[in-house]
Amino acid sequence: MKNAAFFLVEDEALLRMMTADMLEELGYRVVAEAGTVRAAEPLARTVEFDLAILDINVGGTNIAPIAEILAARGLPFIFVSGYVRRDGRYRFRIGQFCKSRSLSQVSLP
C-alpha cells in the first residue's frame, strides 16, 4: 500500500521526526503529527489517514482518549511505547513486540 497516509503522535520530537523520515523514505506520507494529546485531539477528529502510530505515554498523558476517538471513527491505529505494563491490563487488545526480540518471537493475542 504505497503512498499510505500516516498520523503520528509522539512527544519526543526527535523520535517523531525520525519516524516520519523513515515512513517517507519507504514511500509513505505523513499527513499529520502531534507532540501532545491536546494537539492530537482536533487532528484525530478531522484528519483522514490510513494508519495512526500512537505513543502510549505522551508527555505523561495517556493516549487512550485519542485512541477512543480513532476507534469511534473506525480508523486503524497501533500503539508504540518504551514501557510495558507489568499487570497486563490495557484498554485495547494489543500485541507486544520488544526491541530485544526478533519478529518471529512476536505473539499477538
C-alpha positions as CSV (number, residue, x, y, z in Angstrom):
1,M,0.0,0.0,0.0
2,K,2.5,2.6,-1.2
3,N,1.6,6.2,-0.6
4,A,-0.4,5.3,2.5
5,A,-1.1,8.2,4.8
6,F,0.0,8.2,8.5
7,F,-0.9,10.2,11.6
8,L,1.9,10.3,14.2
9,V,1.5,11.1,17.9
10,E,4.9,11.1,19.8
11,D,6.1,13.6,22.4
12,E,9.8,13.1,21.7
13,A,10.4,15.4,18.7
14,L,13.5,13.5,17.5
15,L,11.6,10.2,17.5
16,R,8.7,11.8,15.7
17,M,11.0,13.3,13.1
18,M,12.9,10.0,12.6
19,T,9.7,8.0,12.3
20,A,8.3,10.5,9.7
21,D,11.6,10.4,7.8
22,M,11.6,6.6,7.7
23,L,8.0,6.4,6.6
24,E,8.6,8.9,3.8
25,E,11.8,7.1,2.7
26,L,9.6,4.0,2.3
27,G,7.2,5.9,0.1
28,Y,4.5,6.7,2.6
29,R,3.0,10.1,3.5
30,V,2.8,11.6,7.0
31,V,-0.3,13.8,6.8
32,A,-0.5,14.9,10.5
33,E,1.8,14.9,13.5
34,A,1.3,15.9,17.2
35,G,3.6,16.1,20.2
36,T,0.8,16.3,22.8
37,V,-2.6,14.7,23.4
38,R,-4.1,18.2,23.3
39,A,-2.6,18.9,19.9
40,A,-3.6,15.4,18.7
41,E,-7.3,15.7,19.6
42,P,-8.5,18.0,16.8
43,L,-6.4,16.1,14.3
44,A,-7.8,12.8,15.5
45,R,-11.3,14.1,14.9
46,T,-10.7,15.5,11.4
47,V,-7.7,14.2,9.5
48,E,-8.1,11.3,7.0
49,F,-5.3,8.7,7.1
50,D,-4.7,5.0,6.7
51,L,-2.9,4.3,10.0
52,A,-2.1,6.2,13.2
53,I,1.0,5.5,15.2
54,L,0.4,6.4,18.8
55,D,2.9,6.7,21.7
56,I,1.1,5.4,24.8
57,N,2.6,7.9,27.2
58,V,2.7,11.3,25.6
59,G,4.4,13.8,27.9
60,G,3.0,12.0,31.0
61,T,-0.6,11.8,29.5
62,N,-2.1,8.5,28.4
63,I,-3.0,8.4,24.7
64,A,-6.3,6.5,25.4
65,P,-8.6,9.5,24.6
66,I,-7.1,9.8,21.2
67,A,-7.4,6.0,20.6
68,E,-11.1,6.2,21.6
69,I,-11.7,9.0,19.0
70,L,-10.0,7.0,16.3
71,A,-11.8,3.8,17.3
72,A,-15.2,5.6,17.1
73,R,-14.2,6.9,13.6
74,G,-13.3,3.3,12.6
75,L,-9.7,4.3,11.8
76,P,-6.9,1.9,12.4
77,F,-4.0,2.7,14.9
78,I,-1.1,1.0,16.6
79,F,0.5,1.8,19.9
80,V,4.2,2.2,20.4
81,S,6.0,2.6,23.7
82,G,9.2,2.2,25.5
83,Y,7.3,0.9,28.5
84,V,5.5,-2.3,29.3
85,R,2.6,-2.7,31.8
86,R,3.6,-5.5,34.2
87,D,0.0,-6.2,35.2
88,G,-1.0,-6.8,31.5
89,R,-4.1,-4.6,31.8
90,Y,-4.8,-2.5,28.7
91,R,-7.9,-0.7,27.5
92,F,-7.4,-2.1,24.0
93,R,-6.4,-5.6,22.9
94,I,-2.8,-5.4,22.0
95,G,0.2,-7.5,21.0
96,Q,3.6,-6.7,22.2
97,F,6.9,-6.5,20.4
98,C,10.0,-5.8,22.4
99,K,13.2,-4.5,20.7
100,S,15.2,-7.3,22.1
101,R,13.0,-9.9,20.3
102,S,13.0,-10.9,16.7
103,L,9.9,-10.6,14.6
104,S,9.4,-14.4,14.7
105,Q,9.1,-14.2,18.5
106,V,6.2,-11.7,18.5
107,S,2.9,-13.1,19.8
108,L,-0.4,-11.4,19.3
109,P,-3.5,-12.1,21.5
